Structure formats: structure tokens, C-alpha cells
Amino acid sequence: MWEKLSDEELLRELKRAELAEYLDVGAKQAEQIFSVLVSRHQTAFIRLVALRYPVDSATAEEIVQDFWLECYTALARYDTNRPFLPWATTILFRTAERFLRRRRHEVQLSPQSELFQQQKVPDTAGGGDEEELRKLIAAVRQLPKELALLIELRFFQEKKIDEICALTGLGRSTVFEKLNLAFRKLRRLLGEKD
């Protein structure tokens, strides 16, 4: 029955069903109506998130789950005379940005990273290289936290650019720009010319 309705008609019915539930007049139709809407757009929204942001499919699904919660919460503000998809994609992108910003703050220099915690350079470094490595680590410690994180992920943990994008929520071009900035700052800190 609900599958034949357009998105906008579904949302009108959903608002009516919620009002009926609030007044204890109607049956629990709101859940059924919303599940039709979710099943209709779930796959497309996951694909859209995965295409627009540097995330894997599991993260895209997690973002879309958060989106549906946001969407349901914002339902009272939805104007049923306007198209559903532009309204929904605005909420979807806002939810994705918030999710990725939160994730960026969670990824920090790893506390178990030996290079950033140790006072002494590993014995594997030989002769003159030991002093250069010590200077390099001291210079990396002076970088802003975000740049030091990218250097650690790329060179000390040997992560690929795509893995860094997934961990930090940054786009490929942003990762490259910030790594280049980190290199320039490191060269200055080490007294080398750009």
C-alpha cells in the first residue's frame, strides 16, 4: 500500500500517522511508513556517501544510519509541498560532515607510537643516521598536531594515502596538501632549503 506513494506523499502520511499516535487514535503506522522510505533510499544514500567522501562501505552505512535518525528528528520541520530528495541530501551531507569531523578529532597521535614516546632513538639506526633520526623526530614533535599525525601515519606507520583518508576523514587532495606543508615546515625546522 505505502510502496506506491511518492516520497512526499509518504512523508505527509507519516506526519498524519505520528499525530494519530500522539493522540492515541491510530495504529502504529508511522514505523511502517518510515521503513518504506528507508528501504527505498538506503542503498542510494550509502552509495552517495561512499562516492562523495573518502570512506569505506561500513562507514558509509554508519553515516546513513545517523542520517535516518537526523531525518526522523527533523521531520517536523519538513515542508511536504517541497521535494524530499534535496531536503534529505542536505541533511545527509551535514550528517556526514559532522560524523567525519568527530572522527578526525578522535584520531590522534597514537599513544603506543614508539617514535613519539621514547626519549632514545632505536639501536637499529647506525652511526651518523642516529643523530639525523633524533633531529627528525624532534622536528616532527614541533609540528602542529594534525601535520605530525599525517607524518606519523604516512612514514612511521607506513599507511597508504587511501588508509589515511579513511582514518582522518580528509580527502586525497587535502592529505597531499597537508603532507607537502608538513615537509616544508620540517625542512625549515631542520635548516634545509625548500
C-alpha positions as CSV (number, residue, x, y, z in Angstrom):
1,M,0.0,0.0,0.0
2,W,2.7,2.5,1.0
3,E,5.1,1.5,-1.7
4,K,3.0,3.1,-4.5
5,L,3.1,6.6,-2.8
6,S,5.7,9.2,-3.7
7,D,8.3,10.3,-1.1
8,E,6.4,13.5,-0.4
9,E,3.1,11.6,0.0
10,L,4.8,9.1,2.3
11,L,6.0,11.9,4.5
12,R,2.5,13.5,4.6
13,E,1.1,10.1,5.7
14,L,4.0,9.7,8.2
15,K,3.1,13.1,9.8
16,R,-0.5,12.2,10.0
17,A,0.3,8.8,11.5
18,E,2.6,10.4,14.1
19,L,-0.2,12.8,15.0
20,A,-2.7,10.0,15.3
21,E,-0.2,8.0,17.5
22,Y,0.3,11.1,19.7
23,L,-3.4,11.5,20.1
24,D,-3.8,7.7,20.7
25,V,-6.2,7.4,17.8
26,G,-4.3,5.5,15.1
27,A,-2.3,2.3,14.9
28,K,1.5,2.2,14.7
29,Q,1.6,3.2,11.1
30,A,4.5,5.7,11.4
31,E,7.1,2.9,11.8
32,Q,5.8,1.1,8.7
33,I,5.7,4.2,6.6
34,F,9.2,5.3,7.6
35,S,10.6,1.8,6.9
36,V,9.3,2.0,3.3
37,L,11.1,5.3,2.9
38,V,14.3,3.9,4.4
39,S,14.2,0.8,2.2
40,R,13.5,2.9,-0.9
41,H,16.6,5.2,-0.4
42,Q,19.0,3.3,1.8
43,T,21.3,1.8,-0.9
44,A,21.3,5.0,-3.0
45,F,22.3,7.1,0.1
46,I,25.1,4.7,1.1
47,R,26.4,4.9,-2.5
48,L,26.2,8.7,-2.5
49,V,28.2,9.0,0.8
50,A,30.8,6.5,-0.4
51,L,31.3,8.4,-3.7
52,R,31.4,11.9,-2.1
53,Y,33.6,11.1,1.0
54,P,36.7,9.0,1.4
55,V,35.1,6.3,3.5
56,D,34.6,2.6,3.2
57,S,31.2,1.0,2.8
58,A,30.8,0.1,6.5
59,T,31.5,3.8,7.5
60,A,29.1,4.9,4.7
61,E,26.4,2.7,6.2
62,E,27.1,4.1,9.7
63,I,26.7,7.7,8.4
64,V,23.5,6.8,6.6
65,Q,22.1,5.3,9.9
66,D,22.9,8.5,11.7
67,F,21.3,10.4,8.8
68,W,18.0,8.5,9.2
69,L,17.9,9.4,12.9
70,E,18.5,13.1,12.0
71,C,15.9,12.9,9.2
72,Y,13.3,11.5,11.6
73,T,14.1,14.1,14.2
74,A,13.9,16.9,11.6
75,L,10.6,15.6,10.2
76,A,8.5,18.2,12.0
77,R,10.3,20.9,10.0
78,Y,9.8,19.3,6.6
79,D,7.5,21.1,4.2
80,T,5.6,18.4,2.4
81,N,4.9,20.7,-0.5
82,R,8.7,20.7,-1.4
83,P,10.6,17.7,-2.8
84,F,12.0,15.2,-0.4
85,L,15.4,14.4,-2.0
86,P,17.0,17.8,-1.9
87,W,15.9,18.2,1.7
88,A,17.2,14.7,2.6
89,T,20.6,15.1,0.8
90,T,21.2,18.4,2.7
91,I,20.7,16.5,6.0
92,L,22.7,13.6,4.7
93,F,25.8,15.8,3.8
94,R,25.5,17.7,7.1
95,T,25.4,14.4,9.0
96,A,28.4,13.1,7.1
97,E,30.4,16.2,7.7
98,R,29.7,16.1,11.4
99,F,30.5,12.4,11.6
100,L,33.8,12.9,9.8
101,R,34.8,15.9,11.9
102,R,34.1,13.9,15.0
103,R,36.2,11.1,13.7
104,R,39.1,13.5,12.8
105,H,39.2,14.6,16.4
106,E,39.2,11.0,17.7
107,V,42.3,10.1,15.5
108,Q,45.3,11.4,17.3
109,L,49.0,10.6,17.6
110,S,48.9,7.0,18.7
111,P,49.9,6.7,22.4
112,Q,51.8,3.5,21.6
113,S,53.9,5.1,18.9
114,E,57.4,4.4,20.0
115,L,58.8,7.3,17.9
116,F,56.8,9.9,19.7
117,Q,57.1,8.5,23.2
118,Q,60.7,7.4,23.5
119,Q,63.5,9.5,24.6
120,K,66.1,7.4,23.0
121,V,66.4,6.5,19.2
122,P,66.2,2.8,18.4
123,D,69.5,0.9,18.2
124,T,68.7,-0.1,14.7
125,A,69.8,3.3,13.4
126,G,73.5,3.2,12.7
127,G,76.2,5.8,13.4
128,G,75.5,9.2,11.9
129,D,72.0,8.2,11.0
130,E,71.1,8.1,14.7
131,E,71.7,11.8,15.1
132,E,69.7,12.7,12.0
133,L,66.8,10.5,13.1
134,R,66.9,12.2,16.5
135,K,66.7,15.6,14.8
136,L,63.9,14.5,12.6
137,I,61.8,13.2,15.5
138,A,62.4,16.4,17.4
139,A,61.3,18.4,14.4
140,V,58.1,16.3,13.9
141,R,57.2,16.8,17.5
142,Q,57.3,20.6,16.9
143,L,54.8,20.4,14.0
144,P,51.1,21.2,14.6
145,K,49.3,18.1,15.9
146,E,47.4,17.5,12.6
147,L,50.6,17.6,10.5
148,A,52.5,15.5,12.9
149,L,49.7,12.9,12.7
150,L,49.9,12.8,8.9
151,I,53.7,12.3,9.0
152,E,53.3,9.6,11.6
153,L,50.6,7.8,9.7
154,R,52.4,8.0,6.3
155,F,56.0,7.4,7.2
156,F,56.3,5.8,10.6
157,Q,53.2,3.6,10.4
158,E,53.6,3.3,6.6
159,K,49.9,3.8,5.8
160,K,48.8,4.3,2.2
161,I,47.1,7.6,1.2
162,D,43.7,5.9,1.0
163,E,44.1,4.5,4.5
164,I,45.0,7.9,5.8
165,C,41.9,9.4,4.1
166,A,39.7,6.7,5.8
167,L,41.3,7.2,9.2
168,T,41.2,11.0,9.2
169,G,38.1,11.7,7.0
170,L,40.2,14.0,4.8
171,G,40.1,14.0,1.0
172,R,43.1,12.8,-1.0
173,S,44.0,16.2,-2.2
174,T,43.8,17.6,1.3
175,V,46.1,14.8,2.6
176,F,48.6,15.6,-0.2
177,E,48.5,19.4,0.5
178,K,48.9,18.9,4.3
179,L,51.8,16.4,3.7
180,N,53.5,18.9,1.4
181,L,53.0,21.6,4.1
182,A,54.5,19.3,6.7
183,F,57.5,18.7,4.5
184,R,58.1,22.4,4.0
185,K,57.8,23.0,7.8
186,L,60.1,20.1,8.6
187,R,62.7,21.4,6.1
188,R,62.6,24.8,7.8
189,L,62.9,23.2,11.2
190,L,65.8,21.2,10.1
191,G,67.5,24.2,8.5
192,E,67.2,22.9,4.9
193,K,66.2,25.0,1.9
194,D,62.7,24.3,0.3
